[in-house]
């Protein structure tokens, strides 16, 4: 039986250029309920990224050990590099009364749902393809890398319909507010509050 916590994991997936990392950072600054569930990866560190804040940067052998020890909720090969979500990272945040925020690919989102059935999945999209390509160019991606990411995006878009919600990321603040509103609605859904309703009904019964 899945243990009940105050909140639930939120998974944000997006094609490259969707802006998931930017939106994630904005959410964490704007709403202190959110905390980033850090992913481990074998890809090289980008300028400005910090170990233990943006990612856990590990070797392929270290990553393989995490897999063998079943310490990852999900893992995937993305653009030639390994990415994985440590289970302990998510559980520790839930225990602390936080909302674990994960930015992972579409296949990873499915794996999270299998383990944390009350998690919600959000597919984030730029307003148009032109904006997506512009964001990739700003990141300094090479033309061949952009072509690979665009081909991957076509496949990912076919999976978008399987997500719980779609958010268009035209402006960061607007996209973040949409996600906060989604969480607030989900928090108050009856199926998440059955225990409270039962306890409240028992009190009412005793007051008769």
C-alpha positions as CSV (number, residue, x, y, z in Angstrom):
1,X,0.0,0.0,0.0
2,X,1.3,3.4,-1.0
3,X,2.1,5.6,2.0
4,X,0.1,8.8,2.2
5,X,2.0,12.1,2.3
6,X,0.9,15.7,2.5
7,X,1.8,16.3,-1.2
8,X,2.6,14.3,-4.3
9,X,5.3,14.3,-7.0
10,X,4.9,16.6,-10.0
11,X,6.5,15.5,-13.2
12,X,7.2,18.0,-16.0
13,X,8.1,16.7,-19.4
14,X,8.8,18.8,-22.5
15,X,10.6,18.6,-25.8
16,X,14.0,20.3,-26.0
17,X,13.3,24.1,-26.0
18,X,10.1,23.6,-24.0
19,X,11.6,25.5,-21.1
20,X,11.1,22.9,-18.4
21,X,14.3,23.8,-16.4
22,X,13.5,27.5,-16.5
23,X,9.9,26.9,-15.4
24,X,11.2,24.6,-12.7
25,X,13.6,27.2,-11.3
26,X,10.9,29.8,-11.3
27,X,8.4,27.6,-9.5
28,X,10.9,26.8,-6.7
29,X,11.6,30.5,-6.2
30,X,7.9,31.5,-6.3
31,X,6.3,28.8,-4.2
32,X,8.3,27.2,-1.3
33,X,6.2,24.1,-1.4
34,X,8.1,23.0,-4.4
35,X,11.5,21.3,-4.2
36,X,13.6,19.9,-7.1
37,X,14.1,16.2,-7.0
38,X,17.6,16.1,-8.4
39,X,18.4,13.8,-11.3
40,X,21.7,12.0,-11.9
41,X,23.3,12.0,-15.3
42,X,26.4,11.0,-17.2
43,X,26.4,14.0,-19.5
44,X,29.0,16.7,-19.1
45,X,28.3,19.6,-16.8
46,X,27.1,22.7,-18.7
47,X,28.4,26.2,-17.9
48,X,26.7,27.5,-14.7
49,X,25.4,24.1,-13.6
50,X,26.3,23.0,-10.0
51,X,26.8,19.5,-8.6
52,X,24.0,18.5,-6.3
53,X,21.8,21.5,-7.3
54,X,21.1,21.0,-11.0
55,X,22.2,17.3,-11.3
56,X,24.3,14.6,-9.7
57,X,27.0,14.2,-12.3
58,X,28.2,10.6,-12.2
59,X,30.3,8.2,-14.3
60,X,28.7,5.4,-16.3
61,X,30.0,2.8,-13.9
62,X,28.4,4.7,-11.0
63,X,25.2,5.0,-12.9
64,X,25.2,1.2,-13.6
65,X,25.6,0.5,-9.9
66,X,22.6,2.7,-9.0
67,X,20.5,0.7,-11.6
68,X,21.7,-2.7,-10.3
69,X,20.9,-1.7,-6.7
70,X,17.4,-0.6,-7.8
71,X,17.9,2.9,-6.4
72,X,16.4,4.6,-9.5
73,X,12.7,5.2,-10.1
74,X,13.4,5.5,-13.8
75,X,16.3,5.9,-16.1
76,X,16.7,6.7,-19.8
77,X,19.2,7.4,-22.5
78,X,18.6,10.9,-23.8
79,X,20.7,12.2,-26.7
80,X,23.5,9.7,-25.9
81,X,23.6,10.3,-22.1
82,X,22.2,8.4,-19.2
83,X,19.6,10.1,-16.9
84,X,18.0,8.7,-13.8
85,X,15.8,9.7,-10.8
86,X,17.0,8.5,-7.4
87,X,14.0,7.1,-5.5
88,X,15.4,8.3,-2.1
89,X,15.5,11.9,-3.4
90,X,11.8,11.9,-4.0
91,X,10.8,10.1,-0.8
92,X,12.9,12.4,1.3
93,X,11.1,15.4,-0.1
94,X,7.7,13.9,0.5
95,X,8.6,13.1,4.1
96,X,9.7,16.8,4.5
97,X,6.2,17.9,3.4
98,X,7.4,19.2,0.0
99,X,6.2,18.7,-3.5
100,X,8.9,16.8,-5.4
101,X,9.4,18.5,-8.8
102,X,10.8,16.3,-11.5
103,X,11.9,17.4,-15.0
104,X,12.2,14.1,-17.0
105,X,11.4,12.6,-20.4
106,X,8.0,11.1,-21.4
107,X,9.1,7.5,-20.7
108,X,10.4,8.5,-17.2
109,X,7.0,10.1,-16.5
110,X,5.3,6.7,-17.0
111,X,7.8,5.0,-14.6
112,X,7.1,7.6,-11.9
113,X,3.4,7.0,-12.3
114,X,3.8,3.2,-11.7
115,X,5.6,3.8,-8.3
116,X,3.8,7.0,-7.2
117,X,0.3,6.5,-8.4
118,X,-0.9,9.8,-7.0
119,X,1.7,11.8,-8.9
120,X,0.6,14.2,-11.6
121,X,2.2,14.6,-15.1
122,X,2.4,17.9,-17.0
123,X,3.5,18.2,-20.6
124,X,5.1,21.6,-21.2
125,X,5.2,23.1,-24.7
126,X,6.6,26.3,-26.2
127,X,3.9,28.4,-28.0
128,X,5.3,27.4,-31.4
129,X,8.1,25.6,-33.2
130,X,9.9,28.9,-34.0
131,X,10.2,29.7,-30.3
132,X,11.5,26.2,-29.6
133,X,14.3,26.5,-32.2
134,X,15.1,30.0,-31.0
135,X,15.6,28.7,-27.4
136,X,17.8,25.9,-28.6
137,X,20.0,28.4,-30.5
138,X,20.3,30.6,-27.4
139,X,21.6,27.5,-25.5
140,X,24.4,27.2,-28.1
141,X,23.3,23.9,-29.6
142,X,25.0,22.9,-32.8
143,X,22.9,22.4,-35.9
144,X,23.2,18.6,-35.9
145,X,22.2,18.6,-32.2
146,X,19.2,20.7,-32.9
147,X,18.2,18.4,-35.7
148,X,18.4,15.4,-33.3
149,X,16.3,17.2,-30.7
150,X,13.6,18.2,-33.2
151,X,13.3,14.6,-34.4
152,X,13.0,13.4,-30.7
153,X,10.4,16.1,-30.1
154,X,8.2,14.7,-32.9
155,X,8.1,11.3,-31.1
156,X,7.5,13.0,-27.7
157,X,4.6,14.9,-29.0
158,X,2.8,11.7,-29.8
159,X,3.0,10.8,-26.1
160,X,1.6,14.1,-24.8
161,X,-2.0,12.9,-24.9
162,X,-1.1,10.4,-22.2
163,X,-0.2,13.2,-19.7
164,X,-2.6,14.5,-17.1
165,X,-2.2,18.2,-18.1
166,X,-0.8,20.4,-20.9
167,X,0.7,23.8,-20.2
168,X,1.8,26.2,-22.9
169,X,5.0,28.0,-21.9
170,X,4.8,31.3,-23.7
171,X,5.7,33.4,-20.6
172,X,7.4,31.8,-17.7
173,X,5.2,33.4,-15.0
174,X,2.0,32.4,-16.7
175,X,3.2,28.8,-17.2
176,X,4.3,28.6,-13.5
177,X,1.0,30.0,-12.3
178,X,-0.8,27.4,-14.4
179,X,1.2,24.6,-12.7
180,X,0.5,26.1,-9.2
181,X,-3.2,26.2,-10.0
182,X,-3.1,22.6,-11.2
183,X,-1.4,21.5,-7.9
184,X,-4.0,23.4,-5.8
185,X,-6.9,21.8,-7.6
186,X,-5.3,18.3,-7.3
187,X,-4.6,18.8,-3.6
188,X,-8.3,19.3,-2.9
189,X,-9.7,16.4,-5.0
190,X,-11.8,14.1,-2.9
191,X,-9.9,10.9,-3.6
192,X,-6.8,12.5,-2.0
193,X,-8.8,13.4,1.1
194,X,-10.8,10.3,1.9
195,X,-9.1,9.8,5.3
196,X,-9.9,13.3,6.4
197,X,-13.5,13.0,5.2
198,X,-13.9,9.7,7.1
199,X,-12.5,11.2,10.4
200,X,-14.7,14.3,10.0
201,X,-17.8,12.1,9.5
202,X,-16.9,10.2,12.7
203,X,-16.7,13.4,14.7
204,X,-20.1,14.5,13.4
205,X,-21.5,11.1,14.3
206,X,-20.3,11.5,17.9
207,X,-21.8,14.9,18.1
208,X,-25.3,13.6,17.6
